[in-house]
Amino acid sequence: MFSVNRGQFGPNFVFGAATAAYQIEGGQGDGRGTCIWDTFAATPGNVKNADDGRIADDHYNRWPADLDLIRDGGFDAYRFSIAWPRLFPEGTGAINQAGLDFYDRLIDGMLARGIKPFATLYHWDLPSTLQDKGGWMNRDIGEWFADYAALVARSFGDRLHATATINEPWCVSVLGHIIGRHAPGYRDLRAGARAMHHVLYAHGMGVDALRANGAKNIGIVTNLEKAEAASDKDEDRRALEIGDAMFNGWFLGGVYKGQYPKVLTDLLGPYLPKDWQKDIEIVNRPLDWAGINYYSRGLYAHNPHPAYYSIPIRTVPGTLEKNDLGWEIYPKGLTDLLVRVSRDYTKLPIYVTETGMSETDDTRRVAFYDRHLNAVLDAQKQGADVRGFFAWSLLDNYEWGEGYSSRFGIVHVDYATQTRTPKGSYRAFQGMLHNTR
């Protein structure tokens, strides 16, 4: 059980569970188009065991029971994502009515169970046809995303409690276009710099489209790390400045302050889109809430290798306890980031939209959540206006490049039978959330 009770967080604090469409839905036979993760997973060497999301957790067919798990766990909200290619198989143009019907059923099912729908428009499943046109490297994606956002607002906006435009723009741009570990798998600084800007430009275009079509309570979900220097050396402190800007400052600064960190615009200047400055007003559209995903920290050191002169940094392993993916467990980092965001970037209400632990030993997961819930309380005591906490993830699921080898769920999934079995971490949340002290 947890050492905290829900009453400590405030009377209107939202507790939820989170998932993403590609990781759980399956259901690819309803007219849904292909996405970049379908093709990335089909490419040898990209995903462990050549796993893909064609079936995943079969949530497309099993959603009623999954929503029952959320309700029975005492959760207030469900953070889910909508699959862009399920609504627009070609990314734009013709609409797939079966896809609209699926999300109608899902959202109505949440409301019938007293669950608040927190929708995310983009959780990494870019339609393949848009990738053929350059995807996030093409500025036209702002218009494509706006059309998609407008459809979502017209179709579901009156029933959504909150809507996020983009999930984890760092992963979309840096991880997918510079590091290359996620779809579309580029390792190219020009591609990455363009994606870093265009993903935020598309976010702003999406905000405009959502509002123009009646949607309310709009935000974005940024993934942040507690960036620290590997040593007190001047060169490592400089690496920290660059690394923190790359992971945190670019996305927070662009969205909430209308400015990118100068240390990065200086380094990335040759690779950024022409006249990117003209888009900053759109990047900086007013929002209603801020979503933060947090998992670990990054320790930055100088990288003297010639290939890294444009971005002369590297990360080094830390000495803290780790999950089974090798990510350090650092609850204080969550406190520090929540306080930093509320102090330096925005006074908007903040939601911890994801945190969780990949682990087969669920007793460690219970301890992880307990420590991070306490970290939220510490941030609130320091003045951070934190309004919600979402566990990642409701279900064991397709963990991107890790395939099905990594388990973040508070509910175990037997992929052969699709049987769901609540874990101790689910029971810990259930015990806390049903206790209204």
C-alpha positions as CSV (number, residue, x, y, z in Angstrom):
1,M,0.0,0.0,0.0
2,F,1.0,3.6,-0.4
3,S,2.1,5.9,2.5
4,V,-0.1,8.7,1.2
5,N,-3.8,9.2,1.0
6,R,-5.7,11.0,-1.7
7,G,-7.0,13.8,0.6
8,Q,-3.4,15.1,1.0
9,F,-3.4,16.2,-2.7
10,G,-6.3,18.6,-2.5
11,P,-10.1,18.2,-3.0
12,N,-10.1,18.4,-6.8
13,F,-6.9,16.6,-7.6
14,V,-7.3,14.1,-10.5
15,F,-5.9,10.6,-10.4
16,G,-5.8,8.7,-13.7
17,A,-4.3,6.0,-15.7
18,A,-2.7,6.5,-19.1
19,T,-2.2,4.6,-22.4
20,A,-1.5,5.3,-26.1
21,A,-3.4,4.1,-29.1
22,Y,-0.7,2.3,-31.0
23,Q,0.5,0.5,-27.8
24,I,-2.8,-1.0,-26.9
25,E,-5.5,-0.8,-29.6
26,G,-4.8,-3.3,-32.4
27,G,-7.9,-3.3,-34.4
28,Q,-6.3,-2.5,-37.7
29,G,-9.0,-4.0,-39.9
30,D,-11.6,-1.2,-39.6
31,G,-10.2,1.0,-42.4
32,R,-7.3,2.5,-40.3
33,G,-4.4,3.5,-42.4
34,T,-0.8,2.5,-41.8
35,C,1.5,4.7,-39.6
36,I,5.2,5.2,-39.2
37,W,5.4,2.7,-36.4
38,D,3.9,0.0,-38.6
39,T,6.7,0.4,-41.1
40,F,9.4,1.1,-38.5
41,A,8.5,-2.1,-36.7
42,A,8.5,-4.0,-40.0
43,T,12.1,-3.0,-40.6
44,P,14.6,-5.6,-39.3
45,G,16.6,-4.6,-36.3
46,N,14.4,-1.7,-35.1
47,V,12.3,-3.5,-32.5
48,K,13.1,-6.3,-30.1
49,N,11.8,-9.7,-31.3
50,A,10.4,-7.9,-34.4
51,D,7.3,-7.1,-32.3
52,D,4.7,-4.8,-33.7
53,G,1.4,-3.2,-32.7
54,R,-1.0,-5.1,-35.0
55,I,-2.8,-6.8,-32.1
56,A,-1.2,-5.2,-29.0
57,D,-3.7,-5.5,-26.1
58,D,-6.7,-5.8,-28.4
59,H,-8.2,-2.8,-26.7
60,Y,-10.1,-2.1,-29.8
61,N,-12.4,-5.0,-28.9
62,R,-11.8,-5.2,-25.2
63,W,-12.3,-1.6,-24.2
64,P,-15.4,-2.1,-22.0
65,A,-13.5,-4.4,-19.6
66,D,-10.5,-2.0,-19.7
67,L,-12.7,0.9,-18.7
68,D,-14.2,-1.2,-16.0
69,L,-10.6,-1.6,-14.6
70,I,-10.2,2.2,-14.5
71,R,-13.5,2.7,-12.8
72,D,-13.0,-0.2,-10.3
73,G,-9.6,1.1,-9.5
74,G,-11.1,4.3,-8.3
75,F,-9.4,6.5,-10.9
76,D,-11.1,9.7,-11.9
77,A,-9.7,10.0,-15.4
78,Y,-8.4,8.1,-18.4
79,R,-5.6,9.6,-20.5
80,F,-5.8,8.0,-23.9
81,S,-4.7,8.9,-27.4
82,I,-6.6,9.0,-30.7
83,A,-5.0,7.3,-33.7
84,W,-4.6,9.9,-36.5
85,P,-4.6,7.2,-39.2
86,R,-7.8,5.6,-37.8
87,L,-9.6,8.9,-38.5
88,F,-7.7,9.9,-41.6
89,P,-6.3,6.8,-43.3
90,E,-4.3,8.9,-45.7
91,G,-3.5,11.6,-43.1
92,T,-5.8,14.1,-44.8
93,G,-8.8,13.9,-47.0
94,A,-11.3,11.0,-46.7
95,I,-12.5,10.3,-43.2
96,N,-12.9,6.7,-41.8
97,Q,-16.3,6.6,-40.2
98,A,-15.5,3.3,-38.4
99,G,-12.7,5.1,-36.6
100,L,-15.0,7.9,-35.5
101,D,-17.5,5.3,-34.4
102,F,-14.9,3.6,-32.3
103,Y,-13.9,6.7,-30.4
104,D,-17.6,7.6,-29.9
105,R,-18.1,4.3,-28.2
106,L,-14.9,4.6,-26.1
107,I,-15.6,8.2,-24.9
108,D,-19.3,7.5,-24.2
109,G,-18.1,4.4,-22.3
110,M,-15.9,6.6,-20.1
111,L,-18.7,9.0,-19.4
112,A,-21.1,6.2,-18.5
113,R,-18.6,5.0,-15.9
114,G,-17.9,8.5,-14.5
115,I,-14.4,8.6,-16.0
116,K,-13.1,12.0,-17.3
117,P,-11.7,11.6,-20.8
118,F,-8.3,13.2,-21.2
119,A,-7.5,12.9,-25.0
120,T,-4.2,13.2,-26.7
121,L,-4.2,13.9,-30.4
122,Y,-0.8,12.7,-31.3
123,H,1.1,9.9,-29.6
124,W,3.5,9.1,-32.4
125,D,1.4,7.3,-35.0
126,L,1.9,9.6,-37.9
127,P,0.1,8.4,-41.0
128,S,2.6,6.8,-43.5
129,T,1.3,8.9,-46.4
130,L,2.3,12.1,-44.5
131,Q,5.7,10.7,-43.8
132,D,6.0,10.2,-47.6
133,K,5.7,14.0,-47.8
134,G,8.4,14.6,-45.3
135,G,6.3,14.2,-42.1
136,W,7.6,16.4,-39.2
137,M,10.3,17.8,-41.5
138,N,7.7,19.5,-43.7
139,R,6.2,22.7,-42.5
140,D,2.9,21.7,-44.1
141,I,2.4,19.4,-41.2
142,G,1.0,22.4,-39.4
143,E,-2.0,22.4,-41.7
144,W,-2.4,18.7,-41.8
145,F,-2.4,18.5,-38.0
146,A,-4.9,21.4,-37.8
147,D,-7.3,19.6,-40.0
148,Y,-7.1,16.5,-37.9
149,A,-7.5,18.6,-34.7
150,A,-10.6,20.3,-36.1
151,L,-12.2,16.9,-36.8
152,V,-11.5,15.7,-33.3
153,A,-13.0,18.9,-31.8
154,R,-16.1,18.7,-34.0
155,S,-16.6,15.0,-33.3
156,F,-15.8,14.7,-29.6
157,G,-14.9,18.1,-28.2
158,D,-18.1,18.5,-26.2
159,R,-17.4,15.3,-24.3
160,L,-13.7,15.6,-23.6
161,H,-12.6,16.9,-20.2
162,A,-9.2,17.9,-21.6
163,T,-7.3,17.6,-24.8
164,A,-3.5,17.5,-25.4
165,T,-2.1,18.3,-28.8
166,I,1.2,16.4,-28.8
167,N,2.7,13.8,-26.5
168,E,6.4,14.2,-25.8
169,P,7.6,16.5,-28.6
170,W,11.2,15.6,-27.7
171,C,10.6,12.0,-28.6
172,V,8.8,13.0,-31.8
173,S,11.7,15.2,-33.0
174,V,15.0,14.3,-31.3
175,L,14.5,10.6,-30.5
176,G,12.9,10.0,-33.9
177,H,15.0,12.3,-36.2
178,I,18.4,12.7,-34.5
179,I,19.0,9.7,-32.3
180,G,16.9,7.5,-34.5
181,R,15.7,5.0,-32.0
182,H,12.0,5.8,-32.7
183,A,10.1,6.1,-35.9
184,P,10.8,7.4,-38.5
185,G,14.3,6.4,-37.5
186,Y,16.3,9.3,-38.9
187,R,19.8,10.1,-37.6
188,D,20.2,13.6,-39.2
189,L,20.6,16.9,-37.5
190,R,18.9,18.9,-40.2
191,A,15.9,16.5,-40.1
192,G,15.9,16.8,-36.3
193,A,16.1,20.6,-36.1
194,R,13.3,20.9,-38.5
195,A,11.2,18.4,-36.6
196,M,12.0,20.2,-33.3
197,H,10.4,23.4,-34.7
198,H,7.6,21.9,-36.8
199,V,6.3,19.8,-34.0
200,L,5.7,22.9,-31.9
201,Y,4.4,24.9,-34.8
202,A,1.9,22.1,-35.5
203,H,1.0,22.1,-31.8
204,G,0.1,25.8,-32.1
205,M,-1.8,25.3,-35.3
206,G,-3.7,22.5,-33.5
207,V,-4.5,24.7,-30.6
208,D,-6.1,27.2,-33.0
209,A,-8.1,24.6,-34.8
210,L,-9.3,23.0,-31.5
211,R,-10.5,26.4,-30.2
212,A,-12.1,27.4,-33.5
213,N,-14.2,24.2,-33.4
214,G,-15.3,24.5,-29.8
215,A,-12.8,22.4,-27.8
216,K,-11.9,23.7,-24.4
217,N,-9.3,22.9,-21.7
218,I,-6.3,22.5,-24.1
219,G,-2.7,21.6,-23.2
220,I,0.4,19.9,-24.4
221,V,2.4,17.1,-22.8
222,T,6.2,17.6,-22.6
223,N,8.5,14.8,-21.4
224,L,11.2,16.3,-19.1
225,E,14.3,14.9,-17.4
226,K,16.2,16.2,-14.4
227,A,19.3,17.3,-16.3
228,E,22.5,17.4,-14.2
229,A,26.2,17.8,-14.9
230,A,28.4,14.7,-14.7
231,S,31.0,16.6,-12.8
232,D,32.0,20.2,-11.7
233,K,34.3,20.6,-14.7
234,D,33.5,23.7,-16.8
235,E,33.2,21.6,-19.9
236,D,30.6,19.3,-18.3
237,R,28.6,22.3,-17.0
238,R,28.6,23.6,-20.6
239,A,27.3,20.2,-21.7
240,L,24.6,20.4,-19.1
241,E,23.5,23.8,-20.5
242,I,23.2,22.3,-24.0
243,G,21.6,19.0,-22.8
244,D,19.1,20.7,-20.6
245,A,18.2,23.0,-23.5
246,M,17.8,20.1,-25.9
247,F,15.6,18.0,-23.6
248,N,13.7,20.6,-21.6
249,G,14.3,24.2,-22.5
250,W,13.5,24.1,-26.2
251,F,10.0,22.7,-25.7
252,L,9.2,24.5,-22.4
253,G,10.6,27.8,-23.7
254,G,9.0,27.6,-27.1
255,V,5.5,26.7,-25.8
256,Y,5.3,28.8,-22.6
257,K,7.6,31.8,-23.2
258,G,7.7,32.1,-27.0
259,Q,11.5,31.7,-27.2
260,Y,14.0,28.9,-27.8
261,P,17.2,28.7,-25.8
262,K,19.9,30.8,-27.5
263,V,22.5,28.1,-26.8
264,L,20.6,25.8,-29.2
265,T,19.6,28.3,-31.8
266,D,23.3,29.2,-32.1
267,L,24.2,25.5,-32.5
268,L,21.3,24.5,-34.7
269,G,21.1,27.7,-36.8
270,P,22.4,26.1,-40.0
271,Y,19.8,23.3,-39.8
272,L,16.7,25.1,-38.7
273,P,13.9,26.0,-41.2
274,K,14.3,29.4,-42.9
275,D,12.4,32.2,-41.1
276,W,11.4,29.9,-38.2
277,Q,11.2,33.0,-36.0
278,K,8.0,34.0,-37.8
279,D,6.2,31.0,-36.4
280,I,7.0,31.6,-32.7
281,E,3.7,33.5,-32.0
282,I,1.9,30.3,-33.1
283,V,4.2,28.1,-31.1
284,N,3.4,30.3,-28.1
285,R,-0.4,30.0,-28.2
286,P,-2.1,30.4,-24.7
287,L,-3.0,27.1,-23.1
288,D,-5.2,26.0,-20.2
289,W,-2.9,23.4,-18.5
290,A,0.6,22.0,-18.7
291,G,1.3,18.2,-18.9
292,I,4.6,16.8,-17.7
293,N,5.9,13.3,-18.2
294,Y,8.8,12.3,-16.0
295,Y,10.8,9.1,-15.7
296,S,14.5,9.8,-14.9
297,R,17.5,12.1,-15.0
298,G,20.2,12.8,-17.5
299,L,23.9,13.2,-16.5
300,Y,25.7,15.3,-19.1
301,A,29.4,15.4,-20.0
302,H,31.4,17.0,-22.7
303,N,31.9,15.0,-25.9
304,P,35.1,15.8,-27.6
305,H,34.6,13.5,-30.6
306,P,34.6,15.5,-33.9
307,A,31.2,14.0,-35.0
308,Y,29.6,15.7,-32.0
309,Y,31.0,19.2,-32.5
310,S,27.5,20.6,-33.5
311,I,26.0,19.1,-30.3
312,P,29.1,18.4,-28.2
313,I,27.5,16.4,-25.4
314,R,27.1,12.9,-24.1
315,T,25.2,11.3,-21.3
316,V,26.9,9.0,-18.8
317,P,25.5,6.3,-16.5
318,G,24.5,7.3,-13.0
319,T,24.8,5.4,-9.7
320,L,21.2,5.5,-8.5
321,E,18.8,2.5,-8.4
322,K,17.5,1.6,-11.9
323,N,14.5,0.0,-13.5
324,D,14.8,-2.9,-15.8
325,L,15.5,-0.6,-18.8
326,G,18.4,1.0,-16.9
327,W,16.6,4.2,-16.2
328,E,17.6,5.8,-12.8
329,I,14.9,6.1,-10.2
330,Y,15.0,9.7,-9.0
331,P,11.8,11.0,-7.3
332,K,13.4,14.2,-6.2
333,G,13.9,15.0,-9.9
334,L,10.1,15.1,-10.3
335,T,9.8,17.6,-7.4
336,D,12.5,19.8,-8.8
337,L,11.0,19.8,-12.3
338,L,7.5,20.6,-11.1
339,V,8.8,23.5,-9.1
340,R,11.0,24.7,-11.9
341,V,8.3,24.7,-14.5
342,S,5.9,26.5,-12.2
343,R,8.5,29.1,-11.2
344,D,10.3,29.7,-14.5
345,Y,7.9,28.9,-17.3
346,T,4.1,28.9,-16.5
347,K,1.6,29.5,-13.8
348,L,-0.9,27.1,-15.5
349,P,-2.2,24.1,-13.6
350,I,0.2,21.2,-14.0
351,Y,-0.7,17.6,-14.5
352,V,1.9,14.7,-14.1
353,T,0.5,13.1,-17.2
354,E,2.9,10.1,-17.0
355,T,5.3,8.4,-14.7
356,G,5.8,4.7,-14.1
357,M,8.3,1.9,-14.0
358,S,9.3,-0.9,-16.3
359,E,9.7,-3.8,-14.0
360,T,8.6,-7.4,-13.4
361,D,8.9,-7.1,-9.6
362,D,5.7,-5.3,-8.8
363,T,6.8,-4.6,-5.2
364,R,9.4,-2.3,-6.7
365,R,6.7,-0.6,-8.8
366,V,4.6,0.0,-5.7
367,A,7.6,1.7,-4.0
368,F,8.3,3.7,-7.1
369,Y,4.8,5.1,-7.2
370,D,4.8,5.8,-3.5
371,R,8.0,7.8,-3.7
372,H,6.8,9.8,-6.7
373,L,3.4,10.5,-5.2
374,N,5.3,11.9,-2.2
375,A,7.5,13.9,-4.6
376,V,4.3,15.6,-6.0
377,L,3.3,16.5,-2.4
378,D,6.7,18.0,-1.9
379,A,6.3,20.1,-5.1
380,Q,2.9,21.3,-3.9
381,K,4.4,22.4,-0.6
382,Q,7.0,24.4,-2.6
383,G,4.3,26.2,-4.5
384,A,3.8,24.1,-7.6
385,D,0.2,24.1,-8.7
386,V,-0.1,20.3,-9.4
387,R,-3.6,19.2,-10.2
388,G,-3.3,15.6,-11.3
389,F,-1.3,12.4,-11.5
390,F,-1.6,9.7,-14.2
391,A,0.0,6.3,-13.8
392,W,1.9,4.9,-16.9
393,S,0.5,2.6,-17.7
394,L,-2.9,1.0,-17.1
395,L,-1.8,-2.1,-19.1
396,D,1.3,-3.9,-20.0
397,N,1.6,-3.0,-23.7
398,Y,3.8,-2.5,-26.8
399,E,6.7,-0.5,-25.5
400,W,8.0,0.8,-28.8
401,G,11.5,-0.3,-29.5
402,E,11.4,-2.7,-26.6
403,G,8.4,-4.5,-28.1
404,Y,6.6,-6.6,-25.5
405,S,9.7,-7.3,-23.4
406,S,9.1,-4.2,-21.2
407,R,6.2,-4.1,-18.8
408,F,5.0,-0.8,-17.3
409,G,1.4,-1.8,-16.6
410,I,-0.3,-1.8,-13.2
411,V,-2.4,-4.5,-14.8
412,H,-0.7,-7.6,-16.2
413,V,-1.5,-8.7,-19.7
414,D,-1.0,-12.3,-20.9
415,Y,-0.5,-11.5,-24.6
416,A,-1.3,-15.1,-25.7
417,T,-4.8,-15.0,-24.1
418,Q,-5.3,-11.2,-23.5
419,T,-6.2,-12.0,-19.9
420,R,-5.9,-8.9,-17.7
421,T,-4.7,-9.4,-14.1
422,P,-4.4,-6.5,-11.7
423,K,-1.0,-6.2,-10.0
424,G,-0.2,-5.1,-6.5
425,S,0.4,-1.6,-7.8
426,Y,-3.2,-1.5,-9.1
427,R,-4.4,-2.6,-5.7
428,A,-2.3,0.0,-4.0
429,F,-3.9,2.8,-6.1
430,Q,-7.3,1.2,-5.6
431,G,-6.8,1.2,-1.8
432,M,-5.7,4.8,-1.8
433,L,-8.3,6.1,-4.2
434,H,-11.2,4.4,-2.4
435,N,-10.1,5.9,0.8
436,T,-11.4,9.5,0.8
437,R,-9.7,10.8,3.9
